[in-house]
Amino acid sequence: MRTTDVDMLYGKLLKKLLLFTLPIALSSIVQQLFNAADTAVVGHFSNANALAAVGTNTETIALIVTVSSGLSIGVNVLIANLIGCKESQHIPMAVQTAVLLSILFWLAGLFFGQAVAAPLLRLIRTPEHIFHSAKLYLRIYLLGYPFLLLYDFGSAILRARGDSRYPFLALVVSGAANIGLNLFFVIVFHMGVSGVALATDVSNGLSAFLVLIRLKKDGQFHLRFQKSHGLLHFIGEILKTGIPLAVQGAVFCLANIFVQASVNRFGATAIAGSTIAMNFEYVTYYIITAFGQTATTFTSQNYAAKQYARCRTILWCSLLLSAVCSSIPIFSIVLFRNTVSGFFSTDAAVIETAGIRILCILLFEPICNLYEIPAGVLRGSGHAICPAVSTMIGTCAFRTLWICTAFRAYPSLPMLYHAFPLSWVATILLVNMGGAIIAYLGKRKRANWIGDK
């Protein structure tokens, strides 16, 4: 273990959870700022149509990022379990399997993404006057999909051991490059949406390269490609956790794409305002999901080491820290919503529509802690299906039903946005009910095992 790695199995938890989570949250925020930088640059140096073209892809990009991130959690849990069980001799082969798997997913995603880009934009009712620009942006962005996968899988491996700093530093470097390239391509070459998409691809490539170099040089991971008899076993272990989470994220984002299609009905101004507000939603939500990922990693190691009481402590400490750390920026953005929206656009109508979404959705986002943290603990203990199903029903199905009923009866932006906080409440109930049942059955199982002894 490096001196910068966090020891998850021993010692007080509050400080360790906070220090481990901070780089993860900042990494996710920097990753989201790739898209926010695209939005800001085209908003200030191009026109409203270019801003709307980038903005209408926000949920589609979120789908791509979420699927990649979900699959990488399977790698994180596998490596953390091997460390908790003190089976570090298998780690190099698990790392090799993860990298090979990311390449396979890239090949599938590359061809599928290019094929469905135009039909997907038609499906979400992208206005005709921005359709060509939106399609161009999405197709160029998808060319960089392999870099996103490699970074996510590589950073998941590093975090499983307790190193959350290096993935963050890699993203800081690539994030700075992204902003510089955005300005260069748009201002100097007047490339518009194609310029900001290309800048994101190059930046993702840089972050992936930095993480792979780290894995190659690390003695414990020792990334190299060789023949192995355990390849299929490790693929199965990765997919066991990664697939439910990826499917959950995909369905979650598809529901939000359905919401985006409804936003598109209100025109370019509403799309641009919604795009601005979504940037704030994602940045603050990533704080919550970072604590969820931390809870998953810490629980994975401790559950594998059979330290069940420590797993419960991880749950409550993560919940407390996440609620405090996420609420401060959320309420600050709500309070100064017009000022912060002005960073992305000078159009008063766009700023006003952004404020509507902020008040209807972002204001209530702290309640997401009540399902994200318990879901993270469940995944870390090997129960990835329960939170996945709960989220698909409570969030995705509810939002779709709301749009087909309440929104159809009263079609307005506030009515559309009310679907978000109400769906969060439904998800909280389902995740925690499922978690309580799993905890009860787990206690019964351990009690019977002790009795048999």
N, C-alpha and C positions, 0 to 999 in steps of 0.2 A: 504494500500500500504506500502510495506517495504521501508526503507530508501535507499536501494540499487536499487529499481525499478526506471525506467525512466518514468517521466510524459510526455506522448505523446501529450496531448491535449493543454498544455499551455507552454509558454516560448519560447526562441530562439531555432531554430532547428539545426543549423550546429553542435554545440558541442554535442547535444543529439544524433543526427544521427550517428556521429562518434563513440561516446562512446558505443552506443547500438550495432553498427555493428561490432566493433572490436572483441568482444568475439564470435560472430557468425562466422566471417571469420576464426578466429583461431580454433574454434570448427570444422569447415568443413575441414580445413587444417590438423588438428590432425587426423580426421577420415580418410582422404586420406593417411596420413602417416602410418596408419595401413598397407595398401597395399604396400606403398613405403618401409616400413621396411621389409616386406616379400621379396620384390624385392632385396633390398640391402643385406639382410642376405644370401639368396640363391645365389646371384650373387658373393659374396665374399667367402662363406664357402661351396658352393656346386659346381655346374658346369653350363655351358652355357645352357644345356638342361633343367635343373631345373629352371633357370631364364626364359627361353622361355615358359615353362609350366605354370609358374605363370603369365607371361606377356600376354599370349594368352587369359587369363581370365579377363584381365583388363576391357575391355568394357562390358563383361557380369556382372562383379561385379558392374560396374558403373550403369548398368541397374537396378540391384537389389536395390542399394542405392538410385537411382533417383526416382524409384517408391515409395519406403518407404518415402522419403523426400517429394515427391509431395502430397501423401495422408495426410501427417502431416500438410501441409499448410492449408488444409481445417479446421483442428482443430484450428490452429492459428487464422484464420480469424473469426471463430465462437466465440472464447473466446474474441478476441479484439472487436468484434461488441457488445457483451454483456456488456463489460466494457464501451464502447463509449455510449451505450444507457442507461447506469446506471441501468442495470438489473442483478446485481451481484448475486442475490438470485438464479439464474438459473445456475450459474457457477459450483457448485458441481456436478449437474446431467450431465452437458456437459462433465466434466472431466471423470466421470464414463463411459459415452457413448464412449468417445475416447479410453479409455483403453480396454473396451470390444471389440470395433471394431478392435483394433490392434491385439487382440488375434484371432479373426475370420480370419483376413488377414493372420496371421501366419499359421494357420491350412491349409488354402488353398495353401499358398506359399510353405509350407514344403513338401507336397506330390507332388505338381506340379513340384517343383524345382528338386527333386530327379529323377523324371521320365524323364525330358527333358534334364538333364545335358549332357549325352552322345550324343543324337541326335543334340543338339545345337553345341557341339564341332565338330561334323561331318559336320554340315552345314557351319561352318566358315573355313572348310578345315584345321583343325589342323593337322600338320605333324604327321605321324604315330609314329615316334620315341619319341614323347613327349605326345602322346595322353593319355596314361594310367596315367601319372603323372598329366596332366592337369585335367582329369576327377576326380581323387582322390582329388585334391585341391578344385575343385568346389563343390563336394558333401559334403566334410567336412565343407567348408565355409557356405553352405546353412543350415547346422544344427543349426547355430547360428542366423538364420534369425529372430526368435522371439525377440531376444535381441535388434537387430537393430531397429525393429518396435517400441518396447516399449520405447527405448531411444528417437527416433525421435518424437513420439507422446507426450511423457512427456516433452521434451525440447520445443516443439512448444507451449504447454500450458504455461510453465513458461515465454517464450518470449512474449506471447500475453499480459501479464500483465506488461512487462517491465524488466523482469529479464533475461538477456542474459549471466550473469556471471556464475551462478551455472552450467548450462549445459556445459560451457567451462571447468570449474574446474573439473567436472566429467570426461570429456574426457581427460584432462591432466593426471589424475590419471590412467585411463585405458590405455592411450597411453604409459605411462611409463611401465606399466605392460606388454603391448604387446611387446615392444622392448626387455625387459628382458626375457620373455617367448620364443620369437623367438630364441634368442641366446642360451637359455637353451635347448630347444628341438632339435635344429639343431646341435649345437656343442657337447653337452653332450650325447644326445641320437641318434644323426645322423638320425633324422626323415625326413629330407629334406622338400619337399613340404607339406607333411601331418603335420609336426611340425609347420610350419608357419601358416597354415590354422587353426589348433587347437588353437594356440596362439591368433589369431584374434577372434575366438569364445569366448574364456574365457574373453578377454578384453571387447568385446561388452556386455557380460553378466554383467561385473562389472559396466560399465557405465549405463546400464539400471537399475540395482539395486540401484545405487546412486540417480538417478532421481526419481524413484518410492518412495524411502524413503523421499525425499523432498516433493513430492506431498502428501504423507500420513500425514506428520507432519504439513503441511501448513494449517492455519485456514481458508483461503479464498477458497482453492480448496477442502479440506476435502475429500480426496479420500476414498470412502467406497462403498460397493456394496449393493444396496437395490432396491426394486421394484419401478418402475417409469412408469407414464403414458406418459411422454414426450420423451421416448427413441427413437421412430421412427422419431419424428420431428428432433431431434438433429442429428441422423444418416443422414437424408436427407440433412441437412444444411452442414454437414461435407463433404459429397460426392459431393455436388453441386460444391464446389471449388476444392476438392481433386481429384476427378476422372478426370476432364479435364487436370489437371496438371500432374497427374500420367500417363495418356495416352500419353500426350505430351512427358514426359520424356522417356517413354517406346519406343515410335516410334523414338525419337531422338537417343536413345542408340542402337536401332535395326539398324538404318542407319549406326551408327558408327561400329557396329558389322559387317555389310556388308563391311565397309572399312577395318576392321581387317582381314576379309577373303581375301581381296585383298593383304594386307600386308603379310599375311601368304604365299602367292605364291612366295615371294622373299627369303624364308628360315629363319633359326633360328637367323642369325645375324641381319637381318632386323627386325624381331619380337622383339629381345632384345633391339635394338636401339630405335624402336618405343615405347616400354614399358617405357624406361627411359624418353623420351621426353614427353610422356603422363602424367607422374607424375608431371612434371613442369606445363603442361597445366592445369591439374586439380587444382593444388594448387593455381595458379594465377586466374583461372576462378572462384574459390570459393570466392575470394575477391569480384568479380563482382556480383555473385549471392547472397552473403551476403548482399550487399547494396540493391539488389532487394527484398530480404526477409524483410529487414528493411523497405523499401518503402511500402511493402504490409501491414506490421503490423501497421505502423504509419498511413497509409491511412485508414485502416480498422476502427481504433478508431475514427479518425477525420471525416471520411465520415459518420459513424453512428451518430456522434454528429452534423452533418450538417455544418461542418466547411470546406466548399468547397475551399475557397481561400487558406487555410492552406494546403490543399491537393496539390494544384498547386505548392506551395512553397516546399513541400516535394519532388516533382518530380525534380525540378531544383537543389535543394541542394544535393539530393542523386546522381544525375547525375554528378555534379561537383566533389564531394568527391570520388565517385567510379572511375572516370576517372583518377584522380591524384593518388589515392592509388593503383590502379592496374597497372598503367603504369610503376611505379618505379621498382618493382620487375621483371616485364616482360622484360623491356629493359636491366636490369642488367643480367638476365639469358641469353638473346640473346648475349650480349657482352662477357660473360665468359662461353659460352656454352660447350666448351671442358673441362674446369676445373670442372664445376658442374656435367657433365655427368660422369666424372671420379670417382665420389663418389659411383657410382653404378656398374661400371665395369672397368676393366683394359685392356680390349680388344680394340685395336685401331680401328678395323673395326666396332665394336659396337658403339663406341663413334662417329665415323664419320657418321653412319646412324642416330644416335640420332640428330646430328647437322643439318642434312638435314631437318628433321621434324621440328626442332626448328625454322629454318629460313623460312620455308614455312607456318607454322601455328602460332606458338607462337608470332612471330613478329607482326602479324596483330590482335592479340586477343583484344587489347583495344577497337576496334570498337564494340565489343559485348555489351559495355555499352549502346549503342544507341538503343538496343532493350530489354535488360534485365531490365533496370530501368523503362521504360515506361510500360513494361509488369507487373512488380511488382505493380505499381500504379493501373493498370487496374484490377488486381486480388483483390486488397484491396478495390476497389469500387464495387466489385460484378460482374465483367465482366471477368471471367476466361476462357471463351470459345474462345474469340477473339485471345489472345496471343497463346493459345494452337494450334488453327488451323493455325495461321500464322507461327508458328515454324515448324509444321508438313509439311507445303507446302514449306516454304522458305528454311528450313534446311534439313529436312529428304528427301523429294521428290527430291530436287535439287541434293543432294549428290548421291542418287541412280541413277538418270539420268546421272550425270557426269561420274560415273563409267561405266555405260553401253554404253556411247558414247565416250567422249574425252579420258578417260583412256584406253578403249578397243582399240582405234585407236593408242594411244601412251603410251604403258604400261611401266611406270617408276614411281619410288617413288615420285619425285617432282610433276609429273602430277596428281598423286593420291591425294597428300596433298593439291594441289591448290583448291580442292573442298571445303575446309573449309572456307577460307576467302570470296570466292565468294558466298557461301551459307549464310554467315552472312550478306552480303550486301542485298541479297534478303529478308532475314527475317526482317532487319531494315525497309525496305520499307513497307512490309506488316503490321508489328505491328504498326508502326506510322500512316499509313493510316487508319487502323482500329480504333486506339485510337482517331484520329481526328474526325472520323465519330461519334463515341460514345460520345465524348465531345460536338459536335454540337447538336446531338439529345437530350442530357441531358440538355443543355441550353434551347432548345425549350420547353422541357417538363416542366422545372421549370418556364419558362416565362408564359406558358399557365396556370399552376397551380395558379400562382400569379394573373393572369388576371381573372380566375374564381372566386377567392376570392373577 
